[in-house]
Amino acid sequence: MNYIINTAKEYIKDTMTIIKVKLKIIGVYLGSVFLLLSCSNNKDLKNIILITHNYATKLKIRIL
């Protein structure tokens, strides 16, 4: 019985970690979209944000 409880606790902990990672990636994705919209004048900054946005998109697609 103790083994089942410990296994369930580990599973819940792993699931929560996965959810936290997904939320962080979605946050980076949405943040990069917002930054792209807000700084359309500065080209260097826009390129950096585009790279971040593309990376977050790839991660989001791979994980979700």
C-alpha positions in Angstrom: 0.0 0.0 0.0 2.8 2.4 0.9 4.4 1.7 -2.5 1.2 2.7 -4.3 1.0 6.0 -2.4 4.7 6.8 -3.1 4.3 6.0 -6.8 1.2 8.2 -6.9 3.1 11.0 -5.2 6.0 10.7 -7.7 3.5 10.7 -10.6 1.8 13.8 -9.4 5.1 15.6 -8.8 6.2 14.7 -12.4 2.9 15.8 -13.8 3.1 19.1 -12.0 6.7 19.7 -13.3 5.5 19.0 -16.9 2.6 21.5 -16.4 4.9 24.1 -15.0 7.3 23.7 -18.0 4.4 24.0 -20.4 3.1 27.1 -18.7 6.6 28.7 -18.8 6.9 27.9 -22.6 3.5 29.3 -23.3 4.4 32.4 -21.2 7.6 32.9 -23.2 5.6 32.4 -26.5 2.9 35.0 -25.5 5.5 37.4 -24.1 7.4 37.3 -27.4 4.3 37.9 -29.3 3.5 40.9 -27.1 7.0 42.3 -27.4 6.9 41.9 -31.2 3.8 44.0 -31.3 5.1 46.6 -29.0 8.6 47.3 -30.6 8.1 47.2 -34.3 10.5 50.2 -34.8 13.7 48.7 -33.3 15.1 46.2 -35.8 17.8 44.7 -33.7 15.5 44.1 -30.8 12.8 42.7 -33.2 15.3 40.1 -34.5 16.3 39.0 -31.1 12.6 38.6 -30.1 11.8 36.8 -33.4 14.6 34.2 -32.6 13.1 33.8 -29.1 9.6 33.5 -30.5 10.6 30.9 -33.1 12.4 28.8 -30.4 9.4 29.0 -28.1 7.1 28.0 -30.9 9.3 24.9 -31.7 9.3 24.0 -28.0 5.6 24.5 -27.7 4.8 22.3 -30.7 7.2 19.6 -29.4 5.8 19.5 -25.9 2.1 20.1 -26.5 
